[in-house]
Amino acid sequence: MTANAWTTITTESLADEATLVRRLIAEAALTPSARARITTEAAALVTRIRAGGKPGLMEVFLAEYGLSTDEGIALMCLAEALLRVPDAET
């Protein structure tokens, strides 16, 4: 990642989210047909995942440690903290 990219990430992480999202949507400049194709592909992906008969690891994990339990909340906080810790590659 270039130094310029890090500057952008640092600067944009402090920006107003609603304003940033509107700007990024405008910059993406998706045509109506591209937007429709993306929406269709995303809906098909969700349908395929939901149609799978066997629950995935995340579903099993959440069934065991849901956010309605103290353990589930602690694990989710730990997971979020780990996602925020930079590593050599990122």
MMTF fields as JSON, N, C-alpha, C and O atoms, coordinates in Angstrom:
{
  "mmtfVersion": "1.0.0",
  "mmtfProducer": "UNKNOWN",
  "numBonds": 359,
  "numAtoms": 360,
  "numGroups": 90,
  "numChains": 1,
  "numModels": 1,
  "chainsPerModel": [1],
  "groupsPerChain": [90],
  "chainIdList": ["A"],
  "bondAtomList": [4, 2, 8, 6, 12, 10, 16, 14, 20, 18, 24, 22, 28, 26, 32, 30, 36, 34, 40, 38, 44, 42, 48, 46, 52, 50, 56, 54, 60, 58, 64, 62, 68, 66, 72, 70, 76, 74, 80, 78, 84, 82, 88, 86, 92, 90, 96, 94, 100, 98, 104, 102, 108, 106, 112, 110, 116, 114, 120, 118, 124, 122, 128, 126, 132, 130, 136, 134, 140, 138, 144, 142, 148, 146, 152, 150, 156, 154, 160, 158, 164, 162, 168, 166, 172, 170, 176, 174, 180, 178, 184, 182, 188, 186, 192, 190, 196, 194, 200, 198, 204, 202, 208, 206, 212, 210, 216, 214, 220, 218, 224, 222, 228, 226, 232, 230, 236, 234, 240, 238, 244, 242, 248, 246, 252, 250, 256, 254, 260, 258, 264, 262, 268, 266, 272, 270, 276, 274, 280, 278, 284, 282, 288, 286, 292, 290, 296, 294, 300, 298, 304, 302, 308, 306, 312, 310, 316, 314, 320, 318, 324, 322, 328, 326, 332, 330, 336, 334, 340, 338, 344, 342, 348, 346, 352, 350, 356, 354],
  "bondOrderList": [1, 1, 1, 1, 1, 1, 1, 1, 1, 1, 1, 1, 1, 1, 1, 1, 1, 1, 1, 1, 1, 1, 1, 1, 1, 1, 1, 1, 1, 1, 1, 1, 1, 1, 1, 1, 1, 1, 1, 1, 1, 1, 1, 1, 1, 1, 1, 1, 1, 1, 1, 1, 1, 1, 1, 1, 1, 1, 1, 1, 1, 1, 1, 1, 1, 1, 1, 1, 1, 1, 1, 1, 1, 1, 1, 1, 1, 1, 1, 1, 1, 1, 1, 1, 1, 1, 1, 1, 1],
  "groupList": [{"groupName": "MET", "atomNameList": ["N", "CA", "C", "O"], "elementList": ["N", "C", "C", "O"], "formalChargeList": [0, 0, 0, 0], "bondAtomList": [1, 0, 2, 1, 3, 2], "bondOrderList": [1, 1, 2], "singleLetterCode": "M", "chemCompType": "L-PEPTIDE LINKING"}, {"groupName": "THR", "atomNameList": ["N", "CA", "C", "O"], "elementList": ["N", "C", "C", "O"], "formalChargeList": [0, 0, 0, 0], "bondAtomList": [1, 0, 2, 1, 3, 2], "bondOrderList": [1, 1, 2], "singleLetterCode": "T", "chemCompType": "L-PEPTIDE LINKING"}, {"groupName": "ALA", "atomNameList": ["N", "CA", "C", "O"], "elementList": ["N", "C", "C", "O"], "formalChargeList": [0, 0, 0, 0], "bondAtomList": [1, 0, 2, 1, 3, 2], "bondOrderList": [1, 1, 2], "singleLetterCode": "A", "chemCompType": "L-PEPTIDE LINKING"}, {"groupName": "ASN", "atomNameList": ["N", "CA", "C", "O"], "elementList": ["N", "C", "C", "O"], "formalChargeList": [0, 0, 0, 0], "bondAtomList": [1, 0, 2, 1, 3, 2], "bondOrderList": [1, 1, 2], "singleLetterCode": "N", "chemCompType": "L-PEPTIDE LINKING"}, {"groupName": "TRP", "atomNameList": ["N", "CA", "C", "O"], "elementList": ["N", "C", "C", "O"], "formalChargeList": [0, 0, 0, 0], "bondAtomList": [1, 0, 2, 1, 3, 2], "bondOrderList": [1, 1, 2], "singleLetterCode": "W", "chemCompType": "L-PEPTIDE LINKING"}, {"groupName": "ILE", "atomNameList": ["N", "CA", "C", "O"], "elementList": ["N", "C", "C", "O"], "formalChargeList": [0, 0, 0, 0], "bondAtomList": [1, 0, 2, 1, 3, 2], "bondOrderList": [1, 1, 2], "singleLetterCode": "I", "chemCompType": "L-PEPTIDE LINKING"}, {"groupName": "GLU", "atomNameList": ["N", "CA", "C", "O"], "elementList": ["N", "C", "C", "O"], "formalChargeList": [0, 0, 0, 0], "bondAtomList": [1, 0, 2, 1, 3, 2], "bondOrderList": [1, 1, 2], "singleLetterCode": "E", "chemCompType": "L-PEPTIDE LINKING"}, {"groupName": "SER", "atomNameList": ["N", "CA", "C", "O"], "elementList": ["N", "C", "C", "O"], "formalChargeList": [0, 0, 0, 0], "bondAtomList": [1, 0, 2, 1, 3, 2], "bondOrderList": [1, 1, 2], "singleLetterCode": "S", "chemCompType": "L-PEPTIDE LINKING"}, {"groupName": "LEU", "atomNameList": ["N", "CA", "C", "O"], "elementList": ["N", "C", "C", "O"], "formalChargeList": [0, 0, 0, 0], "bondAtomList": [1, 0, 2, 1, 3, 2], "bondOrderList": [1, 1, 2], "singleLetterCode": "L", "chemCompType": "L-PEPTIDE LINKING"}, {"groupName": "ASP", "atomNameList": ["N", "CA", "C", "O"], "elementList": ["N", "C", "C", "O"], "formalChargeList": [0, 0, 0, 0], "bondAtomList": [1, 0, 2, 1, 3, 2], "bondOrderList": [1, 1, 2], "singleLetterCode": "D", "chemCompType": "L-PEPTIDE LINKING"}, {"groupName": "VAL", "atomNameList": ["N", "CA", "C", "O"], "elementList": ["N", "C", "C", "O"], "formalChargeList": [0, 0, 0, 0], "bondAtomList": [1, 0, 2, 1, 3, 2], "bondOrderList": [1, 1, 2], "singleLetterCode": "V", "chemCompType": "L-PEPTIDE LINKING"}, {"groupName": "ARG", "atomNameList": ["N", "CA", "C", "O"], "elementList": ["N", "C", "C", "O"], "formalChargeList": [0, 0, 0, 0], "bondAtomList": [1, 0, 2, 1, 3, 2], "bondOrderList": [1, 1, 2], "singleLetterCode": "R", "chemCompType": "L-PEPTIDE LINKING"}, {"groupName": "PRO", "atomNameList": ["N", "CA", "C", "O"], "elementList": ["N", "C", "C", "O"], "formalChargeList": [0, 0, 0, 0], "bondAtomList": [1, 0, 2, 1, 3, 2], "bondOrderList": [1, 1, 2], "singleLetterCode": "P", "chemCompType": "L-PEPTIDE LINKING"}, {"groupName": "GLY", "atomNameList": ["N", "CA", "C", "O"], "elementList": ["N", "C", "C", "O"], "formalChargeList": [0, 0, 0, 0], "bondAtomList": [1, 0, 2, 1, 3, 2], "bondOrderList": [1, 1, 2], "singleLetterCode": "G", "chemCompType": "PEPTIDE LINKING"}, {"groupName": "LYS", "atomNameList": ["N", "CA", "C", "O"], "elementList": ["N", "C", "C", "O"], "formalChargeList": [0, 0, 0, 0], "bondAtomList": [1, 0, 2, 1, 3, 2], "bondOrderList": [1, 1, 2], "singleLetterCode": "K", "chemCompType": "L-PEPTIDE LINKING"}, {"groupName": "PHE", "atomNameList": ["N", "CA", "C", "O"], "elementList": ["N", "C", "C", "O"], "formalChargeList": [0, 0, 0, 0], "bondAtomList": [1, 0, 2, 1, 3, 2], "bondOrderList": [1, 1, 2], "singleLetterCode": "F", "chemCompType": "L-PEPTIDE LINKING"}, {"groupName": "TYR", "atomNameList": ["N", "CA", "C", "O"], "elementList": ["N", "C", "C", "O"], "formalChargeList": [0, 0, 0, 0], "bondAtomList": [1, 0, 2, 1, 3, 2], "bondOrderList": [1, 1, 2], "singleLetterCode": "Y", "chemCompType": "L-PEPTIDE LINKING"}, {"groupName": "CYS", "atomNameList": ["N", "CA", "C", "O"], "elementList": ["N", "C", "C", "O"], "formalChargeList": [0, 0, 0, 0], "bondAtomList": [1, 0, 2, 1, 3, 2], "bondOrderList": [1, 1, 2], "singleLetterCode": "C", "chemCompType": "L-PEPTIDE LINKING"}],
  "groupTypeList": [0, 1, 2, 3, 2, 4, 1, 1, 5, 1, 1, 6, 7, 8, 2, 9, 6, 2, 1, 8, 10, 11, 11, 8, 5, 2, 6, 2, 2, 8, 1, 12, 7, 2, 11, 2, 11, 5, 1, 1, 6, 2, 2, 2, 8, 10, 1, 11, 5, 11, 2, 13, 13, 14, 12, 13, 8, 0, 6, 10, 15, 8, 2, 6, 16, 13, 8, 7, 1, 9, 6, 13, 5, 2, 8, 0, 17, 8, 2, 6, 2, 8, 8, 11, 10, 12, 9, 2, 6, 1],
  "groupIdList": [1, 2, 3, 4, 5, 6, 7, 8, 9, 10, 11, 12, 13, 14, 15, 16, 17, 18, 19, 20, 21, 22, 23, 24, 25, 26, 27, 28, 29, 30, 31, 32, 33, 34, 35, 36, 37, 38, 39, 40, 41, 42, 43, 44, 45, 46, 47, 48, 49, 50, 51, 52, 53, 54, 55, 56, 57, 58, 59, 60, 61, 62, 63, 64, 65, 66, 67, 68, 69, 70, 71, 72, 73, 74, 75, 76, 77, 78, 79, 80, 81, 82, 83, 84, 85, 86, 87, 88, 89, 90],
  "secStructList": [7, 7, 2, 2, 2, 2, 2, 2, 2, 2, 2, 2, 6, 6, 1, 7, 2, 2, 2, 2, 2, 2, 2, 2, 2, 2, 2, 2, 7, 7, 7, 2, 2, 2, 2, 2, 2, 2, 2, 2, 2, 2, 2, 2, 2, 2, 2, 2, 2, 2, 2, 7, 1, 1, 7, 7, 2, 2, 2, 2, 2, 2, 2, 2, 1, 7, 6, 6, 1, 2, 2, 2, 2, 2, 2, 2, 2, 2, 2, 2, 2, 2, 2, 2, 1, 7, 7, 1, 7, 7],
  "xCoordList": [0.851, 0.0, 0.897, 1.904, 0.537, 1.373, 1.125, 0.123, 2.059, 1.916, 0.669, -0.009, 0.365, -0.82, -2.087, -3.018, -2.121, -3.286, -3.455, -4.575, -2.341, -2.43, -2.931, -3.713, -2.495, -2.973, -4.47, -5.193, -4.933, -6.362, -7.139, -8.164, -6.662, -7.346, -7.412, -8.463, -6.31, -6.269, -7.224, -7.977, -7.193, -8.047, -9.525, -10.358, -9.84, -11.239, -11.841, -13.057, -11.016, -11.562, -12.136, -12.919, -11.756, -12.257, -13.387, -13.953, -13.713, -14.735, -16.135, -16.349, -17.076, -18.48, -18.945, -18.805, -19.493, -19.837, -20.87, -20.694, -21.934, -22.985, -22.432, -22.745, -21.619, -21.022, -20.078, -20.087, -19.269, -18.317, -19.037, -18.629, -20.094, -20.837, -21.446, -21.382, -22.035, -22.61, -21.533, -21.762, -20.363, -19.269, -18.791, -18.563, -18.635, -18.164, -19.177, -18.792, -20.454, -21.487, -21.395, -21.478, -21.223, -21.099, -19.84, -19.869, -18.734, -17.491, -17.6, -17.002, -18.359, -18.518, -19.239, -18.974, -20.147, -20.873, -21.39, -21.155, -22.087, -22.648, -23.843, -24.692, -23.878, -25.043, -26.205, -25.985, -27.432, -28.571, -28.464, -28.849, -27.945, -27.828, -26.759, -26.94, -25.653, -24.61, -25.136, -24.889, -25.856, -26.433, -27.424, -27.44, -28.242, -29.215, -28.494, -28.908, -27.414, -26.657, -26.029, -26.061, -25.464, -24.855, -25.908, -25.679, -27.056, -28.137, -28.614, -28.851, -28.758, -29.206, -28.19, -28.563, -26.918, -25.876, -25.793, -25.598, -25.939, -25.898, -27.089, -26.934, -28.276, -29.467, -29.333, -29.739, -28.764, -28.554, -27.562, -27.743, -26.522, -25.535, -26.179, -25.962, -26.963, -27.642, -28.599, -28.677, -29.322, -30.249, -29.517, -29.971, -28.37, -27.585, -27.071, -27.101, -26.605, -26.087, -27.204, -27.023, -28.351, -29.478, -30.049, -30.606, -29.911, -30.459, -29.6, -30.063, -28.359, -27.477, -28.084, -28.447, -28.195, -28.842, -28.038, -28.613, -26.74, -25.884, -25.466, -24.968, -25.663, -25.249, -23.733, -22.989, -23.309, -21.881, -21.295, -22.013, -20.004, -19.297, -19.815, -19.981, -20.071, -20.539, -21.914, -22.16, -22.806, -24.137, -24.063, -24.762, -23.212, -23.038, -22.463, -22.913, -21.466, -20.845, -21.858, -21.937, -22.634, -23.609, -24.733, -25.29, -25.068, -26.082, -25.572, -26.335, -24.293, -23.697, -23.429, -23.69, -22.916, -22.527, -23.217, -22.55, -24.516, -25.277, -25.014, -24.463, -25.404, -25.182, -26.099, -26.016, -26.977, -27.82, -27.117, -27.678, -25.901, -25.144, -23.925, -23.413, -23.47, -22.254, -21.052, -20.202, -20.988, -19.878, -19.875, -18.823, -21.058, -21.167, -20.727, -20.035, -21.129, -20.735, -19.226, -18.583, -18.659, -17.212, -16.457, -15.46, -16.921, -16.258, -16.373, -15.422, -17.528, -17.707, -16.795, -16.225, -16.656, -15.743, -14.306, -13.548, -13.933, -12.588, -12.361, -11.311, -13.34, -13.216, -13.063, -12.234, -13.857, -13.751, -12.393, -11.8, -11.897, -10.586, -9.495, -8.583, -9.594, -8.59, -8.622, -7.581, -9.815, -9.921, -9.253, -8.807, -9.184, -8.622, -7.1, -6.467, -6.518, -5.066, -4.39, -4.604, -3.573, -2.909, -1.841, -1.205, -1.664, -0.595, 0.354, 0.144, 1.383, 2.418, 1.862, 2.33, 0.871, 0.339, -0.612, -0.696, -1.327, -2.327, -1.92, -2.657],
  "yCoordList": [-1.169, 0.0, 1.232, 1.274, 2.211, 3.407, 4.353, 4.251, 5.27, 6.279, 7.115, 7.509, 7.389, 8.161, 7.442, 8.074, 6.128, 5.35, 5.433, 5.563, 5.358, 5.463, 6.836, 6.953, 7.868, 9.22, 9.31, 9.883, 8.748, 8.753, 8.003, 8.489, 6.829, 6.035, 6.814, 6.868, 7.409, 8.17, 9.354, 9.589, 10.087, 11.263, 10.885, 11.477, 9.903, 9.521, 8.843, 8.884, 8.22, 7.556, 8.557, 8.187, 9.807, 10.85, 11.664, 12.543, 11.38, 12.152, 11.775, 10.699, 12.674, 12.399, 11.247, 11.307, 10.209, 9.007, 9.255, 8.789, 9.973, 10.213, 10.974, 10.647, 11.977, 12.76, 11.895, 11.95, 11.099, 10.225, 9.199, 8.958, 8.602, 7.601, 8.238, 7.658, 9.419, 10.105, 10.387, 10.209, 10.826, 11.11, 9.844, 9.849, 8.763, 7.51, 6.939, 6.381, 7.071, 6.615, 7.421, 6.863, 8.736, 9.583, 9.228, 9.201, 8.953, 8.6, 7.252, 7.054, 6.336, 5.022, 5.161, 4.405, 6.126, 6.436, 5.175, 4.97, 4.349, 3.132, 3.471, 4.29, 2.826, 2.994, 2.213, 1.302, 2.565, 1.801, 0.305, -0.527, -0.043, -1.456, -2.145, -3.297, -1.463, -2.039, -2.212, -3.235, -1.217, -1.3, -2.466, -3.202, -2.631, -3.733, -5.085, -6.024, -5.184, -6.437, -6.779, -7.933, -5.79, -6.004, -6.445, -7.367, -5.788, -6.151, -7.568, -8.321, -7.942, -9.291, -10.335, -11.362, -10.077, -11.029, -11.15, -12.248, -10.046, -10.083, -10.869, -11.669, -10.638, -11.366, -12.863, -13.688, -13.214, -14.627, -15.27, -16.419, -14.541, -15.058, -15.323, -16.381, -14.381, -14.558, -15.745, -16.531, -15.879, -16.997, -18.333, -19.275, -18.421, -19.667, -19.996, -21.155, -19.003, -19.239, -19.713, -20.657, -19.06, -19.438, -20.802, -21.494, -21.184, -22.467, -23.646, -24.786, -23.374, -24.451, -25.116, -24.438, -26.431, -27.16, -27.173, -27.239, -27.112, -27.226, -25.832, -25.04, -25.52, -24.193, -24.049, -25.003, -22.856, -22.575, -22.39, -22.376, -22.252, -22.095, -20.892, -20.965, -19.789, -18.587, -18.805, -18.36, -19.477, -19.737, -20.629, -20.398, -21.647, -22.539, -21.765, -21.915, -20.938, -20.138, -19.199, -19.112, -18.495, -17.553, -18.251, -17.691, -19.463, -20.218, -20.569, -20.582, -20.848, -21.211, -19.981, -19.995, -18.934, -17.723, -16.507, -15.607, -16.463, -15.35, -14.061, -14.077, -12.965, -11.658, -11.424, -10.381, -12.383, -12.266, -12.817, -12.785, -13.32, -13.852, -12.985, -12.308, -13.016, -12.266, -12.782, -12.006, -14.109, -14.701, -14.239, -13.919, -14.205, -13.774, -12.335, -12.007, -11.481, -10.071, -9.939, -9.185, -10.667, -10.607, -11.094, -10.489, -12.177, -12.696, -11.741, -11.588, -11.095, -10.14, -8.926, -8.412, -8.466, -7.35, -7.742, -6.946, -8.956, -9.441, -9.509, -9.093, -10.031, -10.13, -8.747, -8.554, -7.787, -6.437, -5.824, -5.156, -6.047, -5.523, -6.122, -5.421, -7.424, -8.082, -7.552, -7.449, -7.217, -6.666, -5.296, -4.896, -4.587, -3.239, -3.226, -2.189, -4.351, -4.412, -4.6, -5.616, -3.633, -3.774, -4.869, -5.111, -5.516, -6.499, -6.045, -5.001, -6.822, -6.42, -6.209, -5.328, -7.003, -6.913, -5.736, -5.182, -5.35, -4.298, -3.026, -2.04],
  "zCoordList": [0.0, 0.0, 0.0, 0.706, -0.774, -0.893, 0.276, 0.983, 0.457, 1.509, 1.275, 2.223, -0.007, -0.344, 0.111, 0.61, -0.059, 0.371, 1.878, 2.372, 2.62, 4.081, 4.492, 5.436, 3.803, 4.109, 3.882, 4.697, 2.786, 2.48, 3.55, 4.028, 3.928, 4.962, 6.265, 6.904, 6.662, 7.909, 7.862, 8.807, 6.778, 6.636, 6.566, 7.252, 5.738, 5.535, 6.757, 6.944, 7.591, 8.775, 9.77, 10.645, 9.641, 10.529, 9.898, 10.547, 8.651, 7.932, 8.405, 8.965, 8.17, 8.458, 7.564, 6.342, 8.176, 7.424, 6.331, 5.205, 6.637, 5.641, 4.439, 3.295, 4.699, 3.617, 2.79, 1.56, 3.473, 2.783, 1.907, 0.771, 2.427, 1.647, 0.409, -0.675, 0.549, -0.621, -1.668, -2.865, -1.215, -2.154, -2.843, -4.053, -2.098, -2.695, -3.68, -4.706, -3.384, -4.318, -5.609, -6.702, -5.48, -6.672, -7.459, -8.69, -6.76, -7.441, -8.154, -9.212, -7.577, -8.207, -9.546, -10.481, -9.633, -10.867, -11.564, -12.755, -10.816, -11.399, -12.28, -11.929, -13.411, -14.281, -13.664, -12.866, -14.029, -13.504, -13.822, -13.0, -15.003, -15.343, -14.492, -14.098, -14.203, -13.348, -11.929, -11.289, -11.443, -10.103, -10.024, -9.038, -11.056, -11.082, -11.111, -10.431, -11.9, -11.975, -10.63, -10.204, -9.967, -8.656, -7.648, -6.866, -7.669, -6.75, -7.005, -6.06, -8.265, -8.617, -8.165, -7.599, -8.412, -8.004, -6.485, -5.964, -5.776, -4.315, -3.763, -2.841, -4.329, -3.879, -4.161, -3.343, -5.318, -5.651, -4.689, -4.284, -4.326, -3.377, -2.022, -1.431, -1.527, -0.247, -0.312, 0.632, -1.413, -1.577, -1.546, -0.897, -2.254, -2.253, -0.862, -0.447, -0.149, 1.198, 2.122, 2.892, 2.043, 2.905, 2.543, 3.395, 1.282, 0.834, 1.282, 1.294, 1.648, 2.107, 3.331, 4.292, 3.302, 4.39, 5.673, 6.76, 5.57, 6.745, 7.21, 6.409, 8.505, 8.978, 8.921, 9.147, 8.621, 8.561, 9.949, 10.949, 9.991, 11.257, 12.038, 13.256, 11.345, 12.031, 12.654, 13.775, 11.947, 12.489, 13.724, 14.71, 13.662, 14.809, 15.99, 17.126, 15.706, 16.749, 17.398, 18.623, 16.568, 17.111, 17.866, 18.81, 17.456, 18.192, 19.589, 20.554, 19.681, 20.968, 21.834, 23.038, 21.227, 21.961, 21.37, 20.86, 21.429, 20.875, 21.629, 22.73, 21.044, 21.665, 22.85, 23.499, 23.145, 24.33, 25.568, 26.664, 25.403, 26.543, 26.817, 25.925, 28.061, 28.41, 27.631, 27.194, 27.461, 26.721, 25.272, 24.719, 24.656, 23.266, 23.081, 22.117, 24.005, 23.919, 24.088, 23.358, 25.044, 25.262, 24.03, 23.637, 23.421, 22.223, 21.045, 20.278, 20.892, 19.812, 20.014, 19.052, 21.264, 21.549, 21.241, 20.688, 21.594, 21.303, 19.791, 19.301, 19.057, 17.603, 16.978, 16.088, 17.438, 16.891, 17.206, 16.358, 18.418, 18.784, 17.906, 17.468, 17.654, 16.814, 15.383, 14.734, 14.89, 13.541, 13.446, 12.37, 14.55, 14.545, 14.721, 14.526, 15.082, 15.285, 13.939, 13.278, 13.517, 12.219, 12.254, 13.281, 11.117, 10.997, 9.894, 9.276, 9.655, 8.689, 7.286, 6.564, 6.89, 5.529, 5.337, 4.241, 6.392, 6.243, 6.95, 6.92]
}
